[in-house]
Amino acid sequence: MSSTSGASACSAADLVYRHVKERVLTGELEGGRMVSEGEIAAVLTVSRTPVREAFLRLEVEGWLRLFPKRGALVVPVAPREIDEVLDARALLETHAVADVAARPHDLDALVGELDDAIAVQRKTHDDGDLPAFVAADAEFHRLIADAGGNSLLTGFYRSLRERQQRMTAESVRGRSAAAESVLAEHRTLRDLIAAADVEGFRAALVTHLDDTHRGGRTR
């Protein structure tokens, strides 16, 4: 009896955890917003106990900051975090392109995969599906990072994925022109990879990341 109850509570807490984290990553729960246990419990039709457990887990991971009797604050993306994530991404993706550029067969395969990723991202934008657009954006860049074939660097890059998704969501939410710019710049990056132009790719990538995640905050 108690084990079944415990399993149910665990499942409910996992459900709440996934729900809240997804809303944070897609920008639906924006940085600086307060969210209450009661609000989430009502939406998911669960008691406050699993909500409290999920909130504690999200606080440990750095997504929420809890305030007793007030709720939880969605931790905003800090400027320093943006700089560090973008610097790491630029280094890793450029390294991957330099590596795959020396392998023509793998380079051709990557370009084909990037074409597919851009097509998916185009459709998600046309459909107005921001979460899917953000996921497609992350997939485009993941394909590039994975092409380097270095498992340690690939693993590190994947650890940035959630932060990357959240930053992209915040940058393009409600800004169709910004999303169009992302798509245009992805096509440019794809063309530079196809041409095995590593230095051109590096410069274009830095501009792309800067325009999307830094410039978008000042426009």
Secondary structure, DSSP 8 states (H G I E B T S, - for coil): -HHHHHHHHHHHHHHHHHHHHHHHHTTSS-TT-EE-HHHHHHHHT--HHHHHHHHHHHHHTTSEEEETTTEEEE----HHHHHHHHHHHHHHHHHHHHHHTT-HHHHHHHHHHHHHHHHHHHHHHHTT-HHHHHHHHHHHHHHHHHTT--HHHHHHHHHTHHHHHHHHHHHHTT-HHHHHHHHHHHHHHHHHHHTT-HHHHHHHHHHHHHHHHTGGGT-
